[in-house]
Amino acid sequence: MIQVPPGQSILAGSRSWPIWFFLFAVMLFAGALLSIWLGKQHSVKAKVIWTAIAFAVPIIGPLSWFALGRERRR
């Protein structure tokens, strides 16, 4: 197994991982909002509901949009 010094790993001993996690969450949320509101198949009511879900449950909401709510490509 490869040993990584604590100061050089994102998860082991580094203090910067919360920043990366926050940036990931913001990018995921922004991508979900763009996908929700630029889609053409869902009604405005469905878009408002998905937006509320994305706001209420920060990581799980956008991931559930990409897994369940997004239009399927044919």
C-alpha positions in Angstrom: 0.0 0.0 0.0 1.3 3.5 -0.8 1.8 5.8 2.1 1.0 9.5 1.6 2.4 12.1 4.0 -0.4 13.7 6.0 0.3 17.2 4.6 -0.1 16.1 1.0 -3.4 14.2 1.1 -6.7 15.8 0.7 -8.5 13.6 3.2 -5.7 12.6 5.7 -4.6 15.6 7.7 -5.3 18.4 5.2 -7.5 21.3 6.1 -8.5 22.2 2.5 -10.9 19.3 2.0 -14.0 21.3 3.3 -13.2 23.9 0.6 -13.1 21.3 -2.1 -16.3 19.7 -0.8 -18.1 23.1 -0.7 -17.0 23.9 -4.3 -18.2 20.5 -5.4 -21.6 21.1 -3.8 -21.9 24.5 -5.3 -21.0 23.3 -8.8 -23.4 20.3 -8.5 -26.2 22.6 -7.3 -25.5 25.2 -10.1 -25.5 22.4 -12.7 -28.7 21.0 -11.4 -30.5 24.4 -11.5 -29.3 25.0 -15.0 -30.5 21.6 -16.1 -33.8 22.0 -14.3 -34.7 25.4 -15.7 -33.3 24.9 -19.2 -35.2 21.6 -19.8 -38.3 21.7 -21.9 -40.3 18.6 -21.0 -41.2 19.5 -17.4 -43.9 22.0 -16.3 -43.1 25.1 -14.3 -44.7 23.4 -11.2 -42.4 20.4 -11.5 -39.4 22.7 -12.0 -40.3 24.7 -8.8 -40.6 21.4 -6.9 -37.2 20.1 -8.1 -35.7 23.5 -7.3 -37.1 23.3 -3.7 -35.7 19.7 -3.4 -32.3 20.9 -4.5 -32.3 23.7 -2.0 -33.7 21.6 0.9 -31.3 18.7 0.5 -28.0 20.1 -0.8 -26.1 17.1 -2.1 -28.8 14.5 -2.4 -31.3 16.9 -4.1 -29.2 17.7 -7.2 -28.0 14.1 -7.4 -31.6 12.9 -7.4 -32.4 15.3 -10.1 -29.6 13.9 -12.3 -30.6 10.3 -11.5 -34.4 10.6 -11.5 -35.9 13.8 -12.8 -33.8 14.7 -15.8 -35.1 14.0 -19.3 -33.7 10.9 -20.9 -31.8 11.3 -24.2 -33.1 9.1 -27.0 
